[in-house]
Amino acid sequence: MSDAGLPRDDDFQGAFFAIEVKGEKLAWFTGCTGISLEFEAVTFNETDGKSLIERKRPGRAKYSEVVLKRGFTKDTALYDWFQDVVEAKDKTPYKDGSIVIYDRLQKEGIRFNLTNMWPSKCSVSDLKAGDNSVMIEEVTLQHELLVWAK
């Protein structure tokens, strides 16, 4: 840690990632993509009395889907949640939770809170006889809000 109490950049080399729901770790992962927020640019024209000026303002927020990857496990917690979505009759079983990044000493470093998330895809890597590759499990999460917690 630096003197200011903030993590140094190298504290996250070889980091671990987990997804938590209601404060409980649902699963550990070795890769995560899609933690992002983007605003649509809204353009409009304005005049200063002499010339026309194009202005830009932030519009609607867009959140990327989050894709989590790990070596295949027998743990079915994520698949069970996916099945809850498949079998939902009335309402989507949204969950609020966090993607938590841990440093090499497994201390929490950064937390990204996700609101109204749900799994839209669960998959495993292609199967091939005679292949020595580790099977990879992949889960895609949709969400409505991303907050970078401090």
LINCOR-V967811 format. One record per residue. N is the residue number from 1. RES is the residue in one small letter. PHI is phi in degrees with one decimal (none if undefined). OMEGA is omega in whole degrees, -180 to 180 (NA if undefined). NEAR is the number of other ideal C-beta (glycine too) atoms within 10 Angstrom. Layout:
n & res & phi & omega & near
N & RES & PHI & OMEGA & NEAR
N & RES & PHI & OMEGA & NEAR
//
This chain:
n & res & phi & omega & near
1 & m & none & 178 & 10
2 & s & -79.4 & -180 & 9
3 & d & -59.8 & -179 & 5
4 & a & -78.6 & -180 & 6
5 & g & 83.3 & 179 & 6
6 & l & -92.0 & 179 & 11
7 & p & -65.5 & 174 & 16
8 & r & -76.9 & -179 & 10
9 & d & -59.0 & -177 & 8
10 & d & -79.4 & 177 & 9
11 & d & -66.0 & -175 & 18
12 & f & -104.4 & 174 & 15
13 & q & -68.3 & -180 & 9
14 & g & 67.3 & -176 & 8
15 & a & -68.0 & 176 & 15
16 & f & -111.0 & -180 & 16
17 & f & -126.7 & 176 & 20
18 & a & -137.1 & 171 & 21
19 & i & -110.6 & 180 & 25
20 & e & -115.5 & 172 & 19
21 & v & -131.3 & -178 & 16
22 & k & 54.0 & 176 & 9
23 & g & 78.0 & 180 & 7
24 & e & -105.2 & 177 & 10
25 & k & -69.7 & 179 & 13
26 & l & -86.9 & -179 & 18
27 & a & -166.2 & 174 & 18
28 & w & -103.3 & -179 & 16
29 & f & -136.2 & 177 & 19
30 & t & -107.5 & 179 & 13
31 & g & -154.1 & 180 & 11
32 & c & -150.8 & 175 & 19
33 & t & -130.3 & 173 & 12
34 & g & 95.5 & 176 & 15
35 & i & -79.8 & -177 & 17
36 & s & -155.1 & 177 & 11
37 & l & -134.7 & 180 & 12
38 & e & -138.1 & 176 & 11
39 & f & -103.6 & 171 & 11
40 & e & -67.0 & 177 & 10
41 & a & -90.7 & 177 & 9
42 & v & -101.0 & -179 & 11
43 & t & -107.0 & 175 & 9
44 & f & -151.1 & -179 & 9
45 & n & -101.9 & -179 & 8
46 & e & -142.1 & 178 & 9
47 & t & -115.8 & 175 & 8
48 & d & -100.9 & -179 & 7
49 & g & 96.8 & -179 & 4
50 & k & -116.3 & -177 & 6
51 & s & -140.7 & 179 & 7
52 & l & -90.0 & -178 & 8
53 & i & -118.0 & 176 & 10
54 & e & -87.8 & 180 & 8
55 & r & -108.4 & 176 & 9
56 & k & -129.7 & 178 & 9
57 & r & -133.4 & 176 & 10
58 & p & -69.1 & 178 & 10
59 & g & -106.2 & -176 & 11
60 & r & -69.5 & 176 & 8
61 & a & -78.0 & 177 & 12
62 & k & -124.6 & 180 & 10
63 & y & -113.7 & 178 & 18
64 & s & -74.0 & 171 & 14
65 & e & -69.5 & -180 & 14
66 & v & -102.7 & 180 & 22
67 & v & -115.4 & -180 & 16
68 & l & -110.9 & -180 & 23
69 & k & -130.6 & 176 & 16
70 & r & -158.4 & 171 & 20
71 & g & -64.8 & -177 & 12
72 & f & -60.4 & 178 & 12
73 & t & -130.3 & 176 & 12
74 & k & -83.8 & 180 & 4
75 & d & -64.5 & -176 & 13
76 & t & -108.5 & -176 & 10
77 & a & -56.7 & 180 & 14
78 & l & -69.4 & 178 & 20
79 & y & -64.6 & 178 & 13
80 & d & -60.3 & 177 & 11
81 & w & -64.1 & 177 & 21
82 & f & -59.3 & 179 & 19
83 & q & -63.7 & 176 & 14
84 & d & -59.5 & 178 & 14
85 & v & -67.9 & 179 & 15
86 & v & -59.5 & -174 & 9
87 & e & -88.6 & -178 & 8
88 & a & -61.6 & -179 & 12
89 & k & -89.7 & -175 & 4
90 & d & -110.6 & -173 & 4
91 & k & -114.0 & 174 & 6
92 & t & -69.3 & 179 & 11
93 & p & -78.1 & 178 & 13
94 & y & -64.0 & 173 & 16
95 & k & -135.5 & 170 & 20
96 & d & -97.2 & -179 & 15
97 & g & -167.8 & -176 & 22
98 & s & -142.6 & 165 & 22
99 & i & -99.6 & -175 & 23
100 & v & -113.7 & 179 & 19
101 & i & -106.5 & -180 & 19
102 & y & -109.1 & 178 & 17
103 & d & -82.1 & -177 & 19
104 & r & -63.2 & 178 & 13
105 & l & -92.9 & -180 & 8
106 & q & 62.6 & 172 & 10
107 & k & -98.2 & -179 & 10
108 & e & -62.5 & 180 & 13
109 & g & -111.4 & -176 & 17
110 & i & -135.2 & -180 & 18
111 & r & -132.1 & 175 & 15
112 & f & -114.0 & -179 & 19
113 & n & -88.5 & -180 & 17
114 & l & -116.9 & -179 & 25
115 & t & -108.7 & 178 & 14
116 & n & 52.4 & 178 & 12
117 & m & -93.0 & 177 & 25
118 & w & -157.5 & -180 & 19
119 & p & -78.7 & 179 & 22
120 & s & -102.6 & -180 & 12
121 & k & -157.0 & 171 & 12
122 & c & -128.8 & 180 & 16
123 & s & -152.4 & 173 & 11
124 & v & -124.7 & -179 & 10
125 & s & -63.1 & 179 & 15
126 & d & -61.4 & 179 & 9
127 & l & -99.5 & -179 & 8
128 & k & -147.9 & 180 & 8
129 & a & -59.9 & 178 & 4
130 & g & 83.2 & 180 & 4
131 & d & -87.2 & -180 & 10
132 & n & -95.2 & -179 & 5
133 & s & -68.4 & 176 & 9
134 & v & -72.9 & 176 & 10
135 & m & -68.5 & -179 & 13
136 & i & -111.2 & 175 & 15
137 & e & -100.1 & -178 & 19
138 & e & -130.8 & 178 & 16
139 & v & -128.3 & 177 & 22
140 & t & -106.3 & -180 & 17
141 & l & -113.7 & 170 & 22
142 & q & -99.4 & 179 & 18
143 & h & -157.6 & -176 & 22
144 & e & -111.1 & -178 & 13
145 & l & -155.6 & 177 & 13
146 & l & -126.8 & 178 & 19
147 & v & -125.3 & 177 & 12
148 & w & -82.8 & -176 & 10
149 & a & -81.5 & 179 & 9
150 & k & -107.6 & NA & 6
//
